[in-house]
Amino acid sequence: MSLEGKTVLITGAGTGIGAAAAIDVAAAGASTILVGRRESVLDATAGTIRERGGDALVLPADLTRPGDVDDAAATVLERFGGLDGLVNNAGVGRFAPIHRADPSDLQFMFDLHVRAPVQLIQRFVATLREREGAIVNVTSVAGQLAAPNRSFYGATKAAITHLTRSLAKELAPAVRVNAILPGPVDTPIYDELDMSSEQMATFRAELEAATPIGRFGRSEEVAPWVTRLLDDSAGWVTGVQLPIDGGRCV
Ligand SMILES: NC(=O)c1ccc[n+]([C@@H]2O[C@H](COP(=O)([O-])OP(=O)(O)OC[C@H]3O[C@@H](n4cnc5c(N)ncnc54)[C@H](OP(=O)(O)O)[C@@H]3O)[C@@H](O)[C@H]2O)c1
């Protein structure tokens, strides 16, 4: 695999799956653009990439703010002249039973998981067409599997997964659009959940029990699939919903 000469933007690249994907994509030769809110964690990812001889630009942006998305897109087009790969990965988990769930959380997750990817795709579709590029959306098995207390999260992930399939048809043959559906992966996303340590231990044990491989995945086990779907060797692959999930969806 080689992404030599390509430019790839990865959202949520400061931690977890996005950081691992950015490092893997850069190792395959691409110039990477790292987007997220916290400059400190983006700098850490960029540092790792540069230590290994790769190229990274840190571009802080809050993707729930349409103005930030527009500014980031304009900077990329000005600095790089175009884009070959877009990885929509940034996400949060806001879980609650429906009687307590705050509709503003639904709005926030819809903005981050659906509206921001759509806005980025719209800003970059012309250059992606011209360069016969690829889009990878990091969605979730939660968009396929019904789960109590996670209805808002699952609904937004189902939306971006379906959007992936629609756009795969609409943008073919020039642009390939695929989704990766992680199962439980050990990342900081679990630190942000509103749970006591006891609730978290129970939740993690339930997830492990429901995963045939019997453990959480690592971000480094997801990252190479992002690189693979961006690579020209996946030239006949579009519209897939690829679970990387220890068998969770089986
Ligand atoms: N870990 C899992 O078990 C799992 C399972 C299925 C799917 N996923 C999906 O995988 C993706 C990556 O998650 P992860 O597990 O790697 O968690 P993570 O380490 O928490 O990464 C999420 C990233 O998104 C960024 N982000 C959050 N809000 C943002 C905003 N408003 N604007 C820009 N960036 C924002 C965060 O950086 P800042 O806070 O600095 O902005 C963070 O680096 C998410 O879409 C998640 O839903 C994860």
The ligand as an SDF file (V2000), in Angstrom:
LIG
                    3D

 48 52  0  0  0  0  0  0  0  0999 V2000
  -14.0100    3.4850   20.9450 N   0  0  0  0  0  0  0  0  0  0  0  0
  -15.0590    2.7880   20.5960 C   0  0  0  0  0  0  0  0  0  0  0  0
  -15.4390    1.8040   21.2580 O   0  0  0  0  0  0  0  0  0  0  0  0
  -15.8340    3.1530   19.3500 C   0  0  0  0  0  0  0  0  0  0  0  0
  -16.7560    2.2310   18.8700 C   0  0  0  0  0  0  0  0  0  0  0  0
  -17.4790    2.5430   17.7260 C   0  0  0  0  0  0  0  0  0  0  0  0
  -17.2750    3.7360   17.0780 C   0  0  0  0  0  0  0  0  0  0  0  0
  -16.3710    4.6270   17.5780 N   0  0  0  0  0  0  0  0  0  0  0  0
  -16.2050    5.8940   16.8650 C   0  0  0  0  0  0  0  0  0  0  0  0
  -14.8530    6.0910   16.5460 O   0  0  0  0  0  0  0  0  0  0  0  0
  -14.6040    7.4890   16.4030 C   0  0  0  0  0  0  0  0  0  0  0  0
  -13.3380    7.8410   17.1780 C   0  0  0  0  0  0  0  0  0  0  0  0
  -13.5930    7.6870   18.5580 O   0  0  0  0  0  0  0  0  0  0  0  0
  -12.5190    7.1450   19.6030 P   0  0  0  0  0  0  0  0  0  0  0  0
  -13.0810    5.9300   20.2040 O   0  0  0  0  0  0  0  0  0  0  0  0
  -11.1960    7.1090   18.9960 O   0  0  0  0  0  0  0  0  0  0  0  0
  -12.6510    8.2620   20.7550 O   0  0  0  0  0  0  0  0  0  0  0  0
  -11.7560    9.5040   21.1500 P   0  0  0  0  0  0  0  0  0  0  0  0
  -10.3670    9.0650   21.4430 O   0  0  0  0  0  0  0  0  0  0  0  0
  -12.5040   10.2250   22.2060 O   0  0  0  0  0  0  0  0  0  0  0  0
  -11.6940   10.3610   19.8130 O   0  0  0  0  0  0  0  0  0  0  0  0
  -12.6970   11.2300   19.4010 C   0  0  0  0  0  0  0  0  0  0  0  0
  -12.0420   12.4780   18.8350 C   0  0  0  0  0  0  0  0  0  0  0  0
  -13.0480   13.3600   18.3340 O   0  0  0  0  0  0  0  0  0  0  0  0
  -12.6400   14.6800   18.6150 C   0  0  0  0  0  0  0  0  0  0  0  0
  -13.8100   15.5550   18.7440 N   0  0  0  0  0  0  0  0  0  0  0  0
  -14.8260   15.4440   19.6380 C   0  0  0  0  0  0  0  0  0  0  0  0
  -15.6700   16.4630   19.5130 N   0  0  0  0  0  0  0  0  0  0  0  0
  -15.1750   17.2450   18.5110 C   0  0  0  0  0  0  0  0  0  0  0  0
  -15.5950   18.4680   17.9270 C   0  0  0  0  0  0  0  0  0  0  0  0
  -16.6870   19.1120   18.3480 N   0  0  0  0  0  0  0  0  0  0  0  0
  -14.8530   18.9770   16.9170 N   0  0  0  0  0  0  0  0  0  0  0  0
  -13.7200   18.3550   16.4940 C   0  0  0  0  0  0  0  0  0  0  0  0
  -13.2850   17.1950   17.0080 N   0  0  0  0  0  0  0  0  0  0  0  0
  -14.0010   16.6610   18.0080 C   0  0  0  0  0  0  0  0  0  0  0  0
  -11.8910   14.6030   19.9480 C   0  0  0  0  0  0  0  0  0  0  0  0
  -10.8840   15.5970   20.0570 O   0  0  0  0  0  0  0  0  0  0  0  0
  -11.1590   16.9880   20.8080 P   0  0  0  0  0  0  0  0  0  0  0  0
  -11.8670   16.6710   22.0780 O   0  0  0  0  0  0  0  0  0  0  0  0
   -9.7910   17.5620   21.0090 O   0  0  0  0  0  0  0  0  0  0  0  0
  -11.9800   17.7980   19.8600 O   0  0  0  0  0  0  0  0  0  0  0  0
  -11.2330   13.2280   19.8910 C   0  0  0  0  0  0  0  0  0  0  0  0
   -9.8810   13.2890   19.5130 O   0  0  0  0  0  0  0  0  0  0  0  0
  -15.8620    8.2060   16.9050 C   0  0  0  0  0  0  0  0  0  0  0  0
  -16.6440    8.6170   15.8090 O   0  0  0  0  0  0  0  0  0  0  0  0
  -16.5750    7.1140   17.6850 C   0  0  0  0  0  0  0  0  0  0  0  0
  -17.9800    7.3260   17.7180 O   0  0  0  0  0  0  0  0  0  0  0  0
  -15.6400    4.3610   18.7040 C   0  0  0  0  0  0  0  0  0  0  0  0
  1  2  1  0
  2  3  2  0
  2  4  1  0
  4  5  1  0
  4 48  2  0
  5  6  2  0
  6  7  1  0
  7  8  2  0
  8  9  1  0
  8 48  1  0
  9 10  1  0
  9 46  1  0
 10 11  1  0
 11 12  1  0
 11 44  1  0
 12 13  1  0
 13 14  1  0
 14 15  2  0
 14 16  1  0
 14 17  1  0
 17 18  1  0
 18 19  2  0
 18 20  1  0
 18 21  1  0
 21 22  1  0
 22 23  1  0
 23 24  1  0
 23 42  1  0
 24 25  1  0
 25 26  1  0
 25 36  1  0
 26 27  1  0
 26 35  1  0
 27 28  2  0
 28 29  1  0
 29 30  1  0
 29 35  2  0
 30 31  1  0
 30 32  2  0
 32 33  1  0
 33 34  2  0
 34 35  1  0
 36 37  1  0
 36 42  1  0
 37 38  1  0
 38 39  2  0
 38 40  1  0
 38 41  1  0
 42 43  1  0
 44 45  1  0
 44 46  1  0
 46 47  1  0
M  CHG  2   8   1  16  -1
M  END
$$$$
